[in-house]
Amino acid sequence: MIEGVIVKKLRVIPDERGFLVELLRSDEEAFKEFGQVYLTTCYPGVVKGWHYHEKQMDNFICVKGMAKVVLYDNRENSSTYKEVNEFFIGEQNYSRITIPLNVVHGFKGVSKEMAYIINCPDKLYNYDNPDEYRIPFDSEEIPYDWDIKMG
């Protein structure tokens, strides 16, 4: 696992009315501070990536559909430098992925319907000076192929 990444399997609490899932609590190790909460979607087979942040830590939760979230450790001083992690999260696996600073990440919709991802970053988005650095999804800098792997 990439140094600093936290993956938490989320507990689903069902009853006759439906279910409840706590996404992020302020008493958890993953919580640093509150920035904002937003929803992003991804059509089936579409890749949103790569990007990273120098000041913002992300907390991804796929709440509808399924997403493949991929992380790449591009931090030269990290013990897991150049490591790739792949996670499948969503309705069949409610989990939260906490993504440290400077870890490159992206995701792909892998269900038949649109994937809905909630992000709870620890910083506000700065429209005038965004903390978002992009790398093309097919960049040769990152040793990852977004295609389906049959295995």
The 8 nearest C-alpha neighbors of each residue, nearest first, counted from 0:
[[1, 2, 84, 4, 79, 82, 83, 3],
 [0, 2, 79, 4, 3, 82, 72, 84],
 [1, 3, 4, 79, 0, 78, 77, 72],
 [2, 4, 99, 1, 5, 98, 97, 0],
 [5, 3, 98, 97, 2, 1, 99, 6],
 [6, 4, 97, 96, 3, 7, 29, 98],
 [7, 5, 96, 95, 97, 4, 8, 94],
 [6, 8, 95, 94, 9, 5, 96, 97],
 [7, 9, 94, 93, 10, 95, 6, 92],
 [10, 8, 94, 93, 7, 11, 20, 95],
 [9, 11, 20, 12, 8, 21, 93, 19],
 [10, 12, 20, 19, 13, 9, 18, 93],
 [11, 13, 19, 18, 10, 20, 14, 17],
 [14, 12, 18, 17, 11, 19, 15, 16],
 [13, 15, 16, 17, 18, 12, 19, 11],
 [14, 16, 17, 13, 18, 12, 19, 11],
 [15, 17, 14, 18, 13, 19, 12, 11],
 [18, 16, 14, 13, 15, 19, 12, 11],
 [19, 17, 13, 12, 14, 11, 20, 16],
 [18, 20, 12, 11, 13, 21, 17, 10],
 [19, 21, 11, 10, 22, 12, 9, 18],
 [22, 20, 23, 19, 9, 10, 24, 11],
 [21, 23, 20, 24, 9, 95, 60, 94],
 [24, 22, 21, 25, 30, 27, 119, 29],
 [23, 25, 26, 27, 30, 22, 21, 29],
 [24, 26, 30, 27, 23, 31, 32, 28],
 [27, 25, 24, 28, 30, 29, 23, 31],
 [28, 26, 29, 30, 25, 24, 23, 31],
 [27, 29, 30, 26, 31, 25, 5, 24],
 [30, 28, 27, 31, 97, 5, 23, 58],
 [29, 31, 25, 27, 28, 32, 24, 26],
 [32, 30, 121, 29, 33, 28, 25, 56],
 [33, 31, 121, 30, 34, 122, 25, 120],
 [34, 32, 121, 35, 122, 120, 31, 119],
 [35, 33, 122, 121, 123, 120, 32, 36],
 [34, 36, 123, 119, 120, 33, 37, 122],
 [37, 35, 119, 118, 120, 117, 38, 34],
 [36, 38, 118, 117, 39, 35, 119, 116],
 [37, 39, 117, 116, 118, 40, 115, 36],
 [40, 38, 116, 115, 117, 37, 41, 118],
 [41, 39, 115, 114, 116, 113, 38, 42],
 [40, 42, 114, 108, 113, 45, 43, 115],
 [41, 43, 113, 45, 108, 44, 114, 40],
 [44, 42, 108, 45, 109, 113, 111, 110],
 [43, 45, 108, 109, 107, 42, 46, 110],
 [46, 44, 107, 42, 43, 108, 41, 47],
 [47, 45, 107, 106, 48, 44, 108, 136],
 [48, 46, 106, 105, 107, 45, 49, 136],
 [49, 47, 105, 136, 50, 46, 106, 104],
 [48, 50, 105, 134, 136, 104, 133, 135],
 [49, 51, 133, 132, 103, 48, 104, 134],
 [52, 50, 103, 132, 101, 131, 102, 104],
 [51, 53, 131, 101, 55, 130, 54, 100],
 [52, 54, 101, 100, 55, 130, 51, 131],
 [55, 53, 52, 100, 130, 56, 122, 101],
 [56, 54, 52, 122, 121, 53, 100, 120],
 [55, 57, 99, 120, 100, 121, 98, 54],
 [58, 56, 120, 98, 97, 119, 59, 118],
 [57, 59, 97, 119, 118, 96, 120, 98],
 [60, 58, 118, 96, 95, 117, 57, 116],
 [59, 61, 95, 117, 116, 62, 94, 118],
 [62, 60, 116, 89, 115, 63, 88, 117],
 [61, 63, 89, 115, 116, 60, 90, 64],
 [64, 62, 115, 114, 90, 61, 89, 65],
 [63, 65, 114, 110, 89, 90, 112, 113],
 [64, 66, 89, 110, 109, 114, 88, 90],
 [67, 65, 108, 109, 107, 88, 87, 68],
 [66, 68, 87, 107, 106, 86, 109, 69],
 [69, 67, 106, 86, 85, 105, 66, 87],
 [68, 70, 85, 105, 84, 104, 106, 86],
 [71, 69, 104, 84, 83, 103, 85, 102],
 [72, 70, 83, 103, 82, 102, 73, 104],
 [73, 71, 102, 81, 80, 82, 74, 103],
 [72, 74, 81, 80, 102, 71, 75, 103],
 [75, 73, 77, 76, 72, 80, 101, 102],
 [74, 76, 77, 80, 73, 81, 72, 78],
 [75, 77, 74, 78, 80, 79, 73, 72],
 [78, 76, 80, 79, 74, 75, 2, 72],
 [77, 79, 80, 2, 76, 1, 75, 74],
 [80, 78, 77, 1, 82, 2, 81, 72],
 [79, 81, 77, 72, 82, 75, 78, 74],
 [82, 80, 72, 73, 71, 79, 83, 74],
 [83, 81, 72, 79, 80, 71, 1, 84],
 [82, 84, 71, 70, 81, 72, 85, 69],
 [85, 83, 70, 69, 71, 0, 86, 82],
 [84, 86, 69, 68, 70, 83, 67, 87],
 [87, 85, 68, 67, 88, 69, 84, 66],
 [88, 86, 67, 66, 68, 65, 85, 89],
 [89, 87, 92, 66, 65, 93, 61, 94],
 [90, 88, 65, 61, 93, 92, 91, 62],
 [89, 91, 92, 64, 63, 93, 65, 62],
 [90, 92, 89, 93, 88, 65, 64, 87],
 [93, 91, 88, 89, 90, 94, 87, 8],
 [94, 92, 89, 9, 90, 88, 8, 91],
 [95, 93, 8, 9, 7, 88, 92, 60],
 [94, 96, 60, 7, 59, 6, 58, 97],
 [97, 95, 6, 59, 58, 5, 98, 94],
 [96, 98, 58, 5, 4, 57, 6, 29],
 [97, 99, 57, 4, 56, 96, 58, 102],
 [100, 98, 56, 102, 3, 4, 101, 97],
 [99, 101, 53, 56, 102, 52, 55, 54],
 [100, 102, 53, 52, 51, 103, 99, 74],
 [103, 101, 72, 100, 99, 51, 71, 73],
 [104, 102, 51, 71, 50, 70, 101, 49],
 [105, 103, 70, 49, 50, 69, 51, 71],
 [104, 106, 48, 49, 47, 69, 68, 50],
 [105, 107, 68, 67, 47, 46, 69, 48],
 [106, 108, 46, 67, 45, 66, 109, 44],
 [107, 109, 43, 66, 44, 41, 114, 45],
 [108, 110, 66, 65, 43, 44, 107, 67],
 [111, 109, 65, 112, 64, 108, 43, 113],
 [112, 110, 43, 109, 113, 64, 108, 65],
 [113, 111, 110, 43, 64, 114, 42, 108],
 [112, 114, 42, 41, 43, 64, 115, 40],
 [115, 113, 64, 41, 40, 63, 108, 65],
 [116, 114, 40, 63, 61, 62, 39, 113],
 [117, 115, 61, 39, 60, 38, 62, 40],
 [116, 118, 38, 60, 37, 59, 61, 39],
 [117, 119, 59, 58, 37, 36, 120, 38],
 [118, 120, 36, 58, 35, 57, 121, 117],
 [121, 119, 57, 122, 56, 34, 58, 118],
 [120, 122, 34, 33, 32, 56, 55, 31],
 [123, 121, 34, 55, 120, 124, 33, 35],
 [124, 122, 34, 35, 125, 121, 120, 33],
 [123, 125, 126, 122, 129, 130, 34, 35],
 [126, 124, 129, 128, 127, 123, 130, 122],
 [125, 127, 129, 128, 124, 130, 123, 131],
 [128, 126, 125, 129, 124, 130, 131, 123],
 [127, 129, 125, 126, 130, 124, 131, 123],
 [130, 128, 125, 131, 126, 127, 124, 132],
 [131, 129, 52, 53, 128, 54, 132, 55],
 [132, 130, 52, 129, 51, 133, 50, 53],
 [131, 133, 50, 51, 52, 130, 134, 53],
 [134, 132, 50, 49, 131, 135, 51, 48],
 [133, 135, 49, 50, 136, 138, 132, 48],
 [136, 134, 138, 137, 49, 133, 48, 50],
 [137, 135, 48, 49, 138, 134, 46, 47],
 [136, 138, 135, 139, 144, 141, 145, 143],
 [139, 137, 135, 140, 136, 141, 134, 142],
 [138, 140, 141, 137, 142, 143, 135, 136],
 [141, 139, 138, 142, 137, 134, 143, 135],
 [140, 142, 139, 143, 138, 71, 137, 81],
 [143, 141, 140, 139, 144, 83, 138, 81],
 [142, 144, 141, 145, 83, 137, 139, 71],
 [143, 145, 146, 142, 137, 147, 141, 136],
 [144, 146, 143, 147, 46, 107, 137, 136],
 [147, 145, 144, 148, 44, 143, 149, 107],
 [148, 146, 149, 145, 144, 109, 44, 150],
 [147, 149, 150, 146, 145, 144, 143, 109],
 [150, 148, 147, 146, 145, 144, 109, 67],
 [149, 148, 147, 146, 144, 145, 85, 87]]
